[in-house]
Amino acid sequence: MGKKIELTETVLRDAHQSLLATRMRTEDMLPIAGKLDQVGYWSLEMWGGATFDAALRYLKECPWERLRKLRQAMPRTRFQMLLRGQNIVGYHNYPDDIVEKFIERAAAGGIDVFRIFDAMNDMRNMQAGIKAALKTGKLVEGAICYTISPVHSVDYFLRLGEKLAETGVQILCLKDMGGLLAPYVTYELVKGLKSRFALPVHLHSHCTAGLAPMSYMMAIEAGVDILDTALAPLSQGTSQPATEAIVAALQGTPHDTGLDLKLLSELASYFYGVRRKYAEFESPVNNQVNTNILISQIPGGMLSNLVAQLRQQNAEDKLEAVLRETPEVRKDLGYPPLVTPTSQICGSQAALNVMTGKRYAVVAQETKNYLMGLYGEPPGPISEEIKKKVLGKKEPITCRPADLLKPGLEQARKEIGSLARNEEDVVSYALFPEIAKEFFIWRESHP
């Protein structure tokens, strides 16, 4: 019993986020857009994640403008974005009114598929986003963030799938941001999801530990529906398996993707040129198979940040010690999956513990917020000793973290005033006040 495997192409989002520090500009996407539109992908992931922030901060580009231009250039292909639940495309929780307005504008701008996840797998942090996205009539993928720990099991992830299915999402996504999924576990998980729910399953992984191509084949055997892949020039390493390799592997089988290798090879030769253009953002760490990730679980993007942090302190020689301390901090904090923002919280706290020579002598504000429950509920129990040491008599919150936030959209609108040219600008400012304002001022003098 075979069925055609569908592919989601990540070359315009996760692939360059993973390999080129999210620096690809819209001007390098537009010349090839027409060809990408002809391939017949299930969807094209081209927005969300870090692309929003990076466009404003580093490229002096309006992310909404990118969405509009690409939508015009590619009328046929579904556009997909990654949404960090209540964090939207930022690094902390935003109030519901901002979540709703962002999703409404994104759908109006051309997003067809919303992949929604929460770093803690806390359903409460996903509910506002899922509800708002379903209301737009677009496709919604509820994502399960995969990780390995004593409190995470196949059963744990299947229960999460159940909670997601109850929200009315049309697709379940297994999101393996660390590249930790091993082939046989993949088989068990996909099989479990497919047998319990009448929903398509979409698998997302990274080649960091070299496992993803094997896990993809096992997922296909288990009945997966859609796979995330990246065109060869921006594949492998900390990115996704190569689109062409998966297409070639399935040719002439009941799972044939039906995509044209000749057309893909024309696209590849274009993107080889693009990659050369961004060579300064390459990092050798991101291009090697590294099974150590299975122990430290530190995602590629976090590793380069950690090195930079230690460099600033002239403490690069402490890297090994920090890498050893990170899993210990993660254990103290109840084993959160390591993905933005929890990866940064564990990494920074581990660095503080190593630098001061005394564990939790200095505690970052983010760690305090985490222990207070402001990021959501941890998967496992938090160390009582650490909780007492850091919070003293304070009790963590038990409500949904976003319930503590006042609406913020009107306030943002008042503050930014006439610098905002449209609704989208107001949303950009609500998400990243300093960076957006700086961009609007720059834009005034660069018509």
C-alpha positions as CSV (number, residue, x, y, z in Angstrom):
1,M,0.0,0.0,0.0
2,G,1.9,3.1,-1.2
3,K,0.9,6.7,-1.4
4,K,2.5,9.6,-3.0
5,I,4.8,11.5,-0.6
6,E,4.3,15.3,-0.6
7,L,7.2,17.7,0.0
8,T,7.5,21.1,1.8
9,E,10.5,23.1,0.5
10,T,12.3,25.0,3.2
11,V,15.0,26.8,1.0
12,L,13.4,30.3,1.6
13,R,13.1,29.9,5.4
14,D,14.5,27.2,7.6
15,A,17.4,26.2,5.2
16,H,19.0,29.6,5.2
17,Q,18.1,30.2,8.9
18,S,20.0,27.0,9.7
19,L,23.0,27.6,7.4
20,L,23.3,31.3,6.6
21,A,22.1,33.0,9.8
22,T,18.8,33.9,8.2
23,R,20.4,36.4,5.9
24,M,18.8,35.6,2.5
25,R,17.3,38.7,1.0
26,T,14.0,39.0,-0.9
27,E,16.0,40.2,-4.0
28,D,17.7,36.7,-4.1
29,M,14.3,35.0,-3.9
30,L,12.3,36.8,-6.6
31,P,14.4,35.9,-9.7
32,I,13.8,32.2,-9.1
33,A,10.2,32.5,-7.7
34,G,8.5,31.6,-11.0
35,K,10.5,28.4,-11.3
36,L,9.9,27.4,-7.7
37,D,6.2,27.9,-8.4
38,Q,6.3,25.3,-11.2
39,V,7.7,22.4,-9.1
40,G,4.4,21.2,-7.5
41,Y,5.5,21.3,-3.9
42,W,2.8,20.6,-1.2
43,S,4.0,23.9,0.3
44,L,6.8,26.4,0.4
45,E,8.0,27.4,3.8
46,M,9.0,31.0,3.3
47,W,8.1,33.1,6.4
48,G,8.1,33.1,10.2
49,G,10.7,31.7,12.5
50,A,13.6,34.1,12.7
51,T,13.0,35.6,9.2
52,F,10.7,38.3,10.5
53,D,13.2,39.7,13.1
54,A,16.2,39.2,10.9
55,A,14.6,41.1,8.0
56,L,13.9,44.2,10.1
57,R,17.1,44.0,12.2
58,Y,19.8,43.1,9.7
59,L,18.5,43.4,6.2
60,K,16.5,46.7,6.5
61,E,13.6,44.9,4.8
62,C,9.9,44.8,5.6
63,P,8.9,41.2,6.1
64,W,5.3,42.0,5.1
65,E,6.6,43.4,1.8
66,R,8.5,40.1,1.2
67,L,5.3,38.2,1.7
68,R,3.4,40.4,-0.7
69,K,6.1,40.3,-3.4
70,L,6.6,36.5,-3.2
71,R,2.8,36.0,-3.2
72,Q,2.5,38.0,-6.4
73,A,5.4,36.1,-8.0
74,M,4.1,32.6,-7.0
75,P,0.3,32.4,-7.4
76,R,0.2,28.6,-7.5
77,T,2.1,27.2,-4.4
78,R,0.8,27.1,-0.8
79,F,2.8,29.4,1.4
80,Q,3.7,28.2,4.9
81,M,5.0,30.0,8.0
82,L,6.3,28.9,11.4
83,L,4.6,30.5,14.4
84,R,6.0,30.2,17.9
85,G,2.6,30.0,19.6
86,Q,2.1,32.9,22.1
87,N,5.6,34.1,21.1
88,I,4.4,34.6,17.5
89,V,7.8,35.4,15.8
90,G,9.5,36.9,18.9
91,Y,11.1,35.6,22.1
92,H,8.5,36.1,24.8
93,N,4.7,35.9,25.2
94,Y,2.5,38.6,23.6
95,P,-1.1,39.4,24.5
96,D,-3.9,37.7,22.6
97,D,-4.9,40.8,20.6
98,I,-1.5,41.0,19.0
99,V,-1.5,37.2,18.3
100,E,-4.9,37.5,16.6
101,K,-4.0,40.6,14.5
102,F,-0.7,39.2,13.4
103,I,-2.4,36.0,12.1
104,E,-5.2,37.8,10.5
105,R,-2.7,40.1,8.6
106,A,-0.5,37.1,7.7
107,A,-3.4,35.2,6.2
108,A,-4.6,38.3,4.3
109,G,-1.0,38.7,3.0
110,G,-0.9,35.2,1.5
111,I,0.0,32.6,4.2
112,D,-1.9,29.4,3.5
113,V,-0.5,27.1,6.2
114,F,0.3,28.0,9.8
115,R,2.6,25.6,11.6
116,I,2.2,26.4,15.3
117,F,4.4,25.2,18.1
118,D,5.3,26.0,21.7
119,A,8.8,25.4,23.1
120,M,7.4,23.7,26.2
121,N,4.7,21.8,24.3
122,D,2.3,23.6,26.6
123,M,-1.1,23.6,24.9
124,R,-2.2,26.7,26.7
125,N,0.5,28.7,24.8
126,M,-0.8,27.4,21.5
127,Q,-4.6,27.9,22.0
128,A,-4.9,31.5,21.0
129,G,-2.8,31.0,17.8
130,I,-4.6,27.9,16.7
131,K,-8.0,29.5,17.3
132,A,-7.1,32.6,15.4
133,A,-5.5,30.7,12.5
134,L,-8.5,28.4,12.2
135,K,-10.8,31.4,12.1
136,T,-9.0,32.7,8.9
137,G,-10.0,29.5,7.1
138,K,-6.4,28.5,6.4
139,L,-4.7,25.2,7.1
140,V,-3.4,24.8,10.6
141,E,-0.6,22.4,11.6
142,G,-0.3,21.6,15.3
143,A,3.3,20.8,16.1
144,I,4.8,18.4,18.6
145,C,8.3,19.5,19.6
146,Y,10.4,16.3,19.8
147,T,13.1,15.9,22.4
148,I,14.8,13.1,24.4
149,S,14.8,13.0,28.2
150,P,13.8,10.7,31.1
151,V,10.3,12.3,31.1
152,H,9.7,12.1,27.3
153,S,8.4,8.9,25.7
154,V,6.6,7.8,22.6
155,D,3.5,7.7,24.8
156,Y,4.0,11.2,26.0
157,F,4.2,12.5,22.4
158,L,1.1,10.5,21.3
159,R,-0.8,12.1,24.2
160,L,0.3,15.5,22.9
161,G,-1.0,14.5,19.5
162,E,-4.4,13.7,21.1
163,K,-4.6,17.2,22.7
164,L,-3.7,18.8,19.4
165,A,-6.2,16.8,17.5
166,E,-8.9,18.0,19.9
167,T,-8.2,21.7,19.0
168,G,-9.4,21.1,15.4
169,V,-6.0,21.4,13.6
170,Q,-6.1,19.8,10.2
171,I,-2.5,18.4,10.2
172,L,-0.2,17.1,12.9
173,C,3.5,18.0,12.6
174,L,6.3,16.2,14.3
175,K,8.9,18.9,14.7
176,D,12.4,17.7,15.4
177,M,14.4,20.9,15.6
178,G,17.5,19.3,17.2
179,G,17.8,16.5,14.6
180,L,17.5,14.0,17.5
181,L,14.9,11.7,16.0
182,A,16.4,8.2,15.4
183,P,14.9,6.0,12.6
184,Y,13.1,3.4,14.6
185,V,11.6,5.9,17.1
186,T,10.4,7.8,14.0
187,Y,8.7,4.7,12.8
188,E,7.0,4.1,16.1
189,L,5.8,7.7,16.5
190,V,4.5,8.2,12.9
191,K,2.8,4.8,13.1
192,G,1.2,5.7,16.4
193,L,0.0,9.1,15.2
194,K,-1.4,7.6,11.9
195,S,-3.2,4.8,13.7
196,R,-4.8,7.1,16.3
197,F,-5.8,10.1,14.2
198,A,-7.4,10.5,10.8
199,L,-5.1,13.5,10.2
200,P,-2.1,13.9,7.8
201,V,1.3,13.7,9.5
202,H,4.0,16.2,8.5
203,L,7.6,15.5,9.6
204,H,10.3,18.2,10.1
205,S,13.9,17.3,11.0
206,H,17.5,18.5,10.7
207,C,20.6,16.6,9.6
208,T,22.6,17.8,12.5
209,A,23.3,14.2,13.8
210,G,23.2,12.7,10.4
211,L,20.0,10.7,11.2
212,A,17.3,12.6,9.3
213,P,17.6,10.9,5.9
214,M,17.3,7.5,7.5
215,S,14.4,8.7,9.7
216,Y,12.6,10.1,6.7
217,M,12.7,6.7,5.0
218,M,11.3,5.0,8.1
219,A,8.6,7.7,8.4
220,I,7.6,6.9,4.8
221,E,7.3,3.2,5.7
222,A,5.2,4.2,8.7
223,G,2.8,6.2,6.6
224,V,3.9,9.8,6.9
225,D,2.2,12.2,4.4
226,I,4.5,15.2,4.0
227,L,8.2,15.7,4.6
228,D,10.3,18.9,4.9
229,T,13.2,19.1,2.6
230,A,15.7,21.7,1.3
231,L,17.2,22.1,-2.2
232,A,20.6,20.5,-2.3
233,P,22.7,23.7,-2.1
234,L,21.1,24.6,1.2
235,S,20.5,21.1,2.6
236,Q,22.2,18.7,5.1
237,G,24.3,19.9,8.0
238,T,22.0,21.7,10.4
239,S,19.5,22.1,7.6
240,Q,17.0,19.5,6.2
241,P,17.7,16.5,4.0
242,A,18.1,17.3,0.2
243,T,14.9,17.6,-1.8
244,E,16.5,16.0,-4.9
245,A,17.8,13.0,-2.9
246,I,14.3,12.2,-1.5
247,V,12.7,12.7,-4.9
248,A,15.3,10.4,-6.5
249,A,15.0,7.8,-3.7
250,L,11.2,7.5,-4.2
251,Q,11.2,7.6,-8.1
252,G,9.4,4.6,-9.6
253,T,8.0,3.5,-6.3
254,P,4.4,3.7,-5.0
255,H,5.6,6.7,-3.0
256,D,6.9,8.7,-6.1
257,T,6.7,12.4,-5.4
258,G,6.1,13.1,-9.1
259,L,8.5,16.1,-8.9
260,D,10.9,16.7,-11.9
261,L,14.6,16.2,-11.1
262,K,15.6,18.3,-14.1
263,L,13.6,21.3,-12.9
264,L,15.0,20.8,-9.4
265,S,18.6,20.8,-10.8
266,E,18.0,24.1,-12.5
267,L,16.8,25.5,-9.2
268,A,19.8,24.1,-7.5
269,S,22.3,25.7,-9.8
270,Y,20.6,29.1,-9.0
271,F,20.8,28.5,-5.2
272,Y,24.5,27.4,-5.4
273,G,25.2,31.0,-6.6
274,V,23.0,32.4,-3.8
275,R,24.9,30.5,-1.2
276,R,28.3,31.8,-2.4
277,K,26.9,35.3,-2.0
278,Y,26.3,34.8,1.7
279,A,29.6,32.9,2.4
280,E,30.5,35.3,5.3
281,F,27.6,33.9,7.3
282,E,28.7,30.2,6.9
283,S,29.9,28.4,10.0
284,P,31.8,25.1,9.7
285,V,29.9,23.9,12.8
286,N,26.7,23.9,10.8
287,N,28.1,21.7,8.0
288,Q,29.3,18.7,9.9
289,V,27.6,15.6,11.1
290,N,27.8,15.8,14.9
291,T,26.4,13.0,17.0
292,N,27.5,14.8,20.2
293,I,24.2,16.7,19.8
294,L,22.5,13.6,21.0
295,I,24.2,14.1,24.4
296,S,24.2,17.9,24.8
297,Q,21.1,18.4,22.6
298,I,22.3,21.9,21.8
299,P,20.8,23.1,18.5
300,G,23.2,24.5,15.9
301,G,22.0,28.1,16.2
302,M,22.4,28.0,20.0
303,L,26.0,26.7,19.8
304,S,27.2,29.6,17.7
305,N,25.5,32.0,20.1
306,L,27.2,30.3,23.1
307,V,30.6,30.6,21.5
308,A,30.0,34.3,20.8
309,Q,28.9,34.9,24.4
310,L,31.9,33.2,25.9
311,R,34.2,35.1,23.4
312,Q,32.9,38.4,24.7
313,Q,34.0,37.3,28.2
314,N,37.4,36.0,27.0
315,A,36.2,32.6,28.3
316,E,36.2,30.5,25.2
317,D,38.2,27.9,27.0
318,K,35.1,27.3,29.2
319,L,33.0,26.0,26.3
320,E,33.4,22.3,27.2
321,A,32.4,23.0,30.8
322,V,29.4,24.9,29.7
323,L,28.4,22.1,27.3
324,R,28.6,19.7,30.2
325,E,26.6,22.0,32.5
326,T,23.8,22.6,30.0
327,P,22.1,19.2,30.4
328,E,22.4,19.5,34.2
329,V,20.6,22.9,34.1
330,R,18.0,21.3,31.8
331,K,17.4,18.5,34.3
332,D,17.0,21.1,37.1
333,L,14.4,22.9,35.0
334,G,12.3,19.8,34.3
335,Y,13.7,18.8,30.9
336,P,12.2,21.4,28.6
337,P,12.8,20.7,24.8
338,L,15.7,22.9,23.7
339,V,14.3,25.3,21.1
340,T,13.9,29.1,21.2
341,P,13.6,30.4,23.9
342,T,14.3,27.5,26.3
343,S,17.6,26.6,24.6
344,Q,18.8,30.2,25.3
345,I,17.6,30.0,29.0
346,C,19.4,26.8,29.7
347,G,22.6,27.8,27.8
348,S,22.9,31.2,29.4
349,Q,22.3,29.8,32.9
350,A,24.8,27.1,32.4
351,A,27.4,29.7,31.3
352,L,26.6,31.7,34.5
353,N,27.0,28.6,36.6
354,V,30.4,27.8,35.1
355,M,31.7,31.4,35.0
356,T,30.9,32.2,38.7
357,G,32.1,28.7,39.8
358,K,29.0,28.4,41.9
359,R,25.8,26.9,40.6
360,Y,22.9,29.5,40.6
361,A,24.9,32.0,42.6
362,V,23.8,34.4,39.8
363,V,20.5,33.7,38.2
364,A,19.4,35.3,34.9
365,Q,16.0,37.1,34.8
366,E,14.8,34.6,32.2
367,T,15.6,31.7,34.4
368,K,13.6,33.4,37.2
369,N,10.7,33.9,34.9
370,Y,10.9,30.3,33.7
371,L,10.8,29.1,37.3
372,M,7.8,31.4,38.0
373,G,5.9,29.5,35.2
374,L,5.9,32.5,32.8
375,Y,7.0,30.3,29.9
376,G,4.5,27.6,30.7
377,E,4.5,24.3,32.4
378,P,7.7,22.2,32.2
379,P,7.4,18.6,31.0
380,G,9.0,17.2,34.2
381,P,9.3,18.3,37.8
382,I,11.6,21.2,38.6
383,S,14.3,20.7,41.2
384,E,12.8,21.8,44.6
385,E,16.2,22.9,45.8
386,I,16.7,25.2,42.9
387,K,13.1,26.5,43.1
388,K,13.6,27.4,46.8
389,K,17.0,29.0,46.2
390,V,15.8,31.2,43.4
391,L,12.2,32.0,44.2
392,G,12.3,31.9,48.0
393,K,8.7,32.2,49.2
394,K,7.3,33.2,45.9
395,E,4.8,30.8,44.3
396,P,4.9,30.0,40.6
397,I,1.8,31.0,38.6
398,T,-0.7,28.2,37.6
399,C,-2.8,30.1,35.0
400,R,-2.0,30.4,31.3
401,P,0.9,32.8,31.1
402,A,-0.8,35.1,28.6
403,D,-3.7,35.6,30.9
404,L,-1.4,38.0,32.9
405,L,-0.9,40.3,29.9
406,K,-2.9,43.4,29.0
407,P,-4.0,43.9,25.4
408,G,-1.2,45.7,23.6
409,L,-2.3,46.6,20.1
410,E,-3.9,50.0,20.7
411,Q,-1.0,51.1,22.9
412,A,1.4,50.2,20.1
413,R,-0.7,52.1,17.6
414,K,-0.7,55.2,19.7
415,E,3.1,55.0,20.4
416,I,4.2,54.6,16.8
417,G,1.7,57.1,15.3
418,S,2.3,58.3,11.8
419,L,5.6,56.4,11.4
420,A,3.4,53.4,10.7
421,R,2.1,53.4,7.1
422,N,-0.4,50.5,7.6
423,E,-1.8,47.9,10.0
424,E,1.2,45.6,9.3
425,D,3.6,48.3,10.5
426,V,1.6,48.6,13.7
427,V,2.0,44.8,14.2
428,S,5.7,44.9,13.5
429,Y,6.1,47.6,16.1
430,A,4.0,45.7,18.7
431,L,6.4,42.8,18.2
432,F,9.8,44.5,18.1
433,P,9.4,48.1,19.2
434,E,13.0,49.3,19.0
435,I,14.0,47.4,15.9
436,A,10.8,48.3,14.0
437,K,10.9,52.0,14.9
438,E,14.6,52.1,13.8
439,F,13.6,50.5,10.5
440,F,10.6,52.9,9.9
441,I,12.9,55.9,10.5
442,W,15.5,54.4,8.1
443,R,12.8,53.8,5.6
444,E,11.7,57.5,5.6
445,S,15.1,58.5,4.2
446,H,15.4,55.6,1.8
447,P,12.3,55.8,-0.4
